[in-house]
């Protein structure tokens, strides 16, 4: 798992589709959904950790973009 698309495909396996309209918010909601799936025991720890790392990286990239635009 290396990209945001990979995380979206993982969530899609559990019928979780996220689109809020702002990429940063989408990433945050994906993180919440992923945590819920992990707590429910349907996602293993290795997958959870990899996906969270991807989400953190993408969220950081979005924050940097937003700060540069200001």
C-alpha positions as CSV (number, residue, x, y, z in Angstrom):
1,X,0.0,0.0,0.0
2,X,1.7,3.1,-1.2
3,X,-0.9,5.6,-2.5
4,X,-4.1,7.2,-1.4
5,X,-5.8,5.3,-4.2
6,X,-4.7,2.1,-2.5
7,X,-6.3,3.2,0.7
8,X,-9.5,4.1,-1.1
9,X,-9.5,0.6,-2.7
10,X,-9.1,-1.0,0.8
11,X,-12.0,1.0,2.1
12,X,-14.1,0.2,-0.9
13,X,-13.8,-3.6,-0.1
14,X,-15.9,-2.8,3.0
15,X,-18.3,-0.5,1.1
16,X,-16.8,2.6,2.6
17,X,-16.8,5.4,0.0
18,X,-15.5,8.8,1.1
19,X,-16.1,12.1,-0.8
20,X,-16.6,15.2,1.2
21,X,-15.4,17.6,-1.5
22,X,-12.1,18.8,0.0
23,X,-9.2,16.4,-0.3
24,X,-7.9,17.2,3.2
25,X,-11.2,16.4,4.8
26,X,-11.5,13.2,2.7
27,X,-8.2,12.0,4.1
28,X,-9.3,12.8,7.6
29,X,-12.6,10.9,7.2
30,X,-10.7,8.0,5.6
31,X,-8.5,7.8,8.7
32,X,-11.5,7.7,11.0
33,X,-13.2,5.0,8.9
34,X,-9.9,3.0,8.9
35,X,-9.7,3.2,12.7
36,X,-13.2,2.0,13.0
37,X,-12.5,-1.0,10.7
38,X,-9.4,-1.8,12.7
39,X,-11.3,-1.6,16.0
40,X,-14.0,-3.9,14.6
41,X,-11.3,-6.4,13.8
42,X,-11.8,-6.6,10.1
43,X,-8.5,-5.0,9.1
44,X,-5.2,-6.5,10.5
45,X,-2.6,-4.4,12.2
46,X,-0.1,-4.4,9.4
47,X,-2.6,-3.2,6.8
48,X,-3.9,-0.6,9.3
49,X,-0.4,0.8,10.0
50,X,0.5,1.0,6.3
51,X,-2.7,2.7,5.4
52,X,-2.4,5.2,8.3
53,X,1.2,6.1,7.1
54,X,-0.1,6.8,3.6
55,X,-2.9,8.9,5.0
56,X,-0.6,10.9,7.2
57,X,1.8,11.5,4.3
58,X,-1.0,12.7,2.1
59,X,-2.5,14.9,4.8
60,X,0.8,16.5,5.4
61,X,1.2,17.2,1.6
62,X,-2.3,18.8,1.6
63,X,-1.4,21.0,4.7
64,X,1.8,22.2,3.0
65,X,-0.2,23.0,-0.2
66,X,-2.8,24.9,1.8
67,X,-0.2,26.9,3.7
68,X,1.6,27.9,0.5
69,X,-1.6,29.2,-1.0
70,X,-2.2,31.6,1.9
